Amino acid sequence: MVQTSVIGCGNMGSALIKGLHRAGNHTVTACDLDPDALESVADYCERTTSDVSEAADADVVVVAVKPDIVGAVLSDLELSPDQTLLSIAAGVSTDYVEARTDANVVRIMPNLAAETGDMAAAVTGDDVPDEVRELLADVGEFAEIDEAQMDIATAVNGSGPAFVFYLIQAMTEAGVEGGLEEADAETLAAQTFKGAAETVLRSDEDIEDLIDAVCSPNGTTIEGMEVLWDSDVQENVAAAVTAAEERSAELASGLNDE
């Protein structure tokens, strides 16, 4: 069992706690100043506390707070070189964290699907220990990347779920307009995204080949794809990702100016 502490029990921190509980391979301590936040995760961890020093006694210490209070948390957090600090604060560079702790620092950009074991995470650090890889594998899939790529990764997998929710909503509304009940349309749209994503992850074929496999000549799918190919959808999705990437870089710049 890996001893893990999660400091910050907001949306991402609580999703990670619930995902680790679901995996069953971790002893988790949750830390937050908000009693309601601690109450919301109490059933998914071994201990809750509002004292950062109590959360410091773990193999892996996850800092899951907002970027503007990372510095304050780190100033109260005393860790040793044989511990790993896992930072998930958007726009907070590894260098910034390393300058404020003696622990081995690993930076990740996860997403809320950690709760269901379907998380996508980008990981960077000079030394990513096996216990961190095991932790991440227990709650989803991950890719190890360079620090310089974290802003774009933040946009793709950190902000990406909201973009996918938007597309699921659009397909749901189209189904409703066509006569489906809203609940039925939402189930069909969401499960279709889930199944398509799983196919991409498990298949050796590239995405263009997968599209071709669904598009029978003169069939229904090719008619719909012709509309998408002739539209600005791809450019608009890329623009959304770029906007999120630029905001991540702005957050990092603001911290570096402190």
Stockholm file with secondary structure:
# STOCKHOLM 1.0

chainA/1-258         MVQTSVIGCGNMGSALIKGLHRAGNHTVTACDLDPDALESVADYCERTTSDVSEAADADVVVVAVKPDIVGAVLSDLELSPDQTLLSIAAGVSTDYVEARTDANVVRIMPNLAAETGDMAAAVTGDDVPDEVRELLADVGEFAEIDEAQMDIATAVNGSGPAFVFYLIQAMTEAGVEGGLEEADAETLAAQTFKGAAETVLRSDEDIEDLIDAVCSPNGTTIEGMEVLWDSDVQENVAAAVTAAEERSAELASGLNDE
#=GR chainA/1-258 SS CEEEEEECCSHHHHHHHHHHHHHTCEEEEEECSCHHHHHHHGGGSSEEESCHHHHTSSSEEEECSCGGGHHHHHHTCCCCTTSEEEECCTTCCHHHHHTTCSSEEEEEECCGGGGGTCEEEEEECSCCCHHHHHHHHHTEEEEECCGGGHHHHIIIIISHHHHHHHHHHHHHHHHHHTTCCHHHHHHHHHHHHHHHHHHHHHCSSCHHHHHHHHCCTTSHHHHHHHHHHTSSHHHHHHHHHHHHHHHHHHHHHHHHTC
#=GC SS_cons         CEEEEEECCSHHHHHHHHHHHHHTCEEEEEECSCHHHHHHHGGGSSEEESCHHHHTSSSEEEECSCGGGHHHHHHTCCCCTTSEEEECCTTCCHHHHHTTCSSEEEEEECCGGGGGTCEEEEEECSCCCHHHHHHHHHTEEEEECCGGGHHHHIIIIISHHHHHHHHHHHHHHHHHHTTCCHHHHHHHHHHHHHHHHHHHHHCSSCHHHHHHHHCCTTSHHHHHHHHHHTSSHHHHHHHHHHHHHHHHHHHHHHHHTC
//
